[in-house]
Amino acid sequence: ASGINAEYGLDISGSKISYYDNRNSASKITVILLHGMRFSKEDWKRIGTLEVLAAHGYRYVAVDLPGYGESQKLDNVQMSNEEFLKQLISKTDSDNPVIISPSMSGGYAIPLVFSSDSH
């Protein structure tokens, strides 16, 4: 089911996290797309971002953050936003991604940028 707008789910601490992934293995760069509070992964599709990234040869991972869109909340789990993002990167095999993190999703990306084990 790979290709533009193929939807996948992964498990992070027992919660289903929904995301789009074009699984472009030829791309050397993966772009992870987070979203703001009133948005979801669907907005990246609706405004054409996924199509543009795919047309230019990039791999993308557009995720519904926990409790948004089709992703479950991380119930009964003490997990920081930084740890969630680290697990997402690892479980989607997204080495050294470019992270697009508008609005409230900066609360996921900014701690990762300043963590001691980030590049």
N, C-alpha and C positions, 0 to 999 in steps of 0.2 A: 504494500500500500504506500510505498514511497512516492514522492512527487510533490508538486506544489500543493500546499494546503492539506497534506496528509496529517491526520490527527492521531496522536498517541497518548498513552497514559503511563505514568510511572509511579512507583510507590516510594514515598519519603516518610519514614517513621509511621507506617500504617495508613497514611492518607493518600488517596489518588490525586495526582497532579496531572492536569490536562495541558497538552501543548501541541503546536504545529511544528513540524520538522520536515524540510524537503530532503534531508539526508544526502546532501550533495557531498559525497566523499572525495570528489575531485578538488573541492575548495580547500584552500589552505587557511581560510579565515571563516570562523563561525561567528555570526552575529546573534546575540541573545537579546530578545526584545521583552522587556518588562512593561508594565502599564501603570497608569495613574488610578486613583481611587474609583472613579466613575467609569472605568474602562475595563477591557479584557483583551485576550488574544484576538478576538473577532475584529477589534478595531484596526489592528495592523493589516488584516486581510481586507477589510472594507475600504480603507483609504489607499490600498494598492502597494503598500510597503513590501509585502511578501513577494508579490509579483516582480517588483523592481529588483529586489535583492537576488531572486532566482535568475532573472534575465541577465544580471551582471555576474553570474557564476558564484555567488556567495551561498554558503549554507546558513540557514536561519533556524533558530529555536524561539518560537513565540509562545510564551507560557502564560497560563492563568495562575496568578499568585494564589497562595492558600486562602480559601474562603471567597474567591472571586470566580466569576464565570462558571466553568465546569469542574473546578478544583475544589476538593474538600478542605475544610479547616484542619489545621494541625491540632486536633483535640488531644488533651491530656499529655502534651509533649512540651517540654521546656527546650525549645530550640530557638536560637537567635536567627534573625534575618540573614546574617552573614553565613551561618552554618547551613541554612536552607539553600542559599545560593551556591555555596560550595558543593553541596550534594547534588543540586541540579546540574552544575557544570560537570561533575564527575560521572553521574549516571547517564548523561547524554553524550559522553565522550567529546566534550567541547573544550579542548585544550587551548588555553590562552585566548578566550573569546573577546570580541568587542561587545560591550554591554551597553545597550540603549536603555536608560533608566529615567523616564520622565516623572516629575511630580513626586508623589508619595513613595514610588518605588526606589527613589534615592536612598531610602532607609534600608534597602537591601544591598545596593551597589557600593555606597560610600563606605560603610564599615569594611567591606571586602578590600577596597582600594587601599585603606590605611592599615590593614592587618599585617602582622609581622611576617606572615608566610606568603603574602601575595608578591607578584613580580613587579 
